[in-house]
Amino acid sequence: MTLTVILASLAVFSWKILGYLIPQRWITTGIRLFSERVTVVLMAALVAVQTFVSENQVEFDARVPALGVAAILFALRVPYILVVILAAAVAAGFRLLGF
Amino acid sequence: MKRVLSTSVSVGVATGLYGISFGALAAVTGLDLLSIMLLSLLMFSGGSQFAFIGVIAAGGAPVSAITSAWLLGVRNGFYAIRLNSVLAPRGLLKLISAQLSIDESNGVSAAQEDLKSQRVGFWATGIAVFVFWNLATLLGALAGDFLGSAETWGLDAAAAAAFLGLVWPRLKGNKVLALSASVVAVVGSLFLPAGVPVLLTVLLALIPRRSN
């Protein structure tokens, strides 16, 4: 298992290092804008999947109100760590109540 | 600058919360402690790590586990392209910054206005997440059974909120893009294996922005 883990880690690292090995002169403004936009789409996609998906199914459970609360708090400029902890508390609370 | 550092530590702590559930899940899957820790130290990419133990838990072959982890790691490559132009690291620093190029470090960096804050944001977040993620993995692996499931503690919602906080400063001017990505990822999840729908949204980033 240890060998499998090391090989898989090298495979993942290959992507990470690749981005640094591409010569700067190949990185056009277009590619730079693309990589900025990739950051936005991937983050947004992660939020959505993490909130609404459970094993290949769409599910509206305790995570939805938790994310709603998080969005309101971020809009109110509440500090990051506080928002994350409160989101966890909201989800945990809803689950405690049986949702 | 103080604000950047405080965000970085916060992101590290938040990620750590989720790292506990990774360690616990990996232990339940039957991985030995060394393998679990190597995943967090060497692979150091949440999505790939969860995919790896997911395949192993489902009884998949080692080569499937490696391939899944590899494919899910591709988004780090996109981050690395961005980060290389921000950091321009040389020599050993290039290897270290590559290892730290993940969702959170790039997210905090991209959320900053000036170049210096973007650099500080990357390094501080990368190091904070690395430390907290690995400590949390160890804790989860050792005490997983005792803590119960991650869902009970709302840690899955914490992860969603953590990512929302990272993309929040970038939503201005990108709301349609972010919303489309969310829809594509959720709908794609109905048909495609875990991890693929999120990657699919990269195609949306290829559509050039309308100038108006």
Interface residues (C-beta under 8 A of the other chain):
Chain A: M1 T2 T4 V5 I6 L7 A8 S9 A11 V12 F13 S14 W15 K16 I17 L18 G19 Y20 I22 Q24 I27 I31 R32 L33 F34 S35 E36 R37 V38 T39 V40 V41 L42 M43 A44 A45 L46 V47 A48 V49 Q50 T51 F52 V53 E55 N56 Q57 V58 A62 R63 A66 L67 A70 A71 F74 P79 Y80 I81 V83 V84 I85 A87 A88 A89 V90 A91 A92 G93 R95
Chain B: S6 T7 V9 S10 V11 V13 A14 L17 L31 D32 L34 S35 L38 L39 L42 M43 F44 S45 S48 F52 I56 P62 A65 I66 T67 A69 W70 L72 G73 V74 R75 N76 G77 F78 Y79 A80 I81 R82 L83 N84 S85 A88 P89 K94 L95 S97 A98 Q99 S101 D103 N106 G107 A110 E151 T152 W153 G154 L155 D156 A157 A158 A159 A160 A161 A162 F163 L164 G165 L166 V167 W168 R170 L171 N174 L177 A178 L179 S180 A181 S182 V183 V184 A185 V186 S189 L190 F191 A194 P197 V198 T201 V202 L204 A205 L206 R209
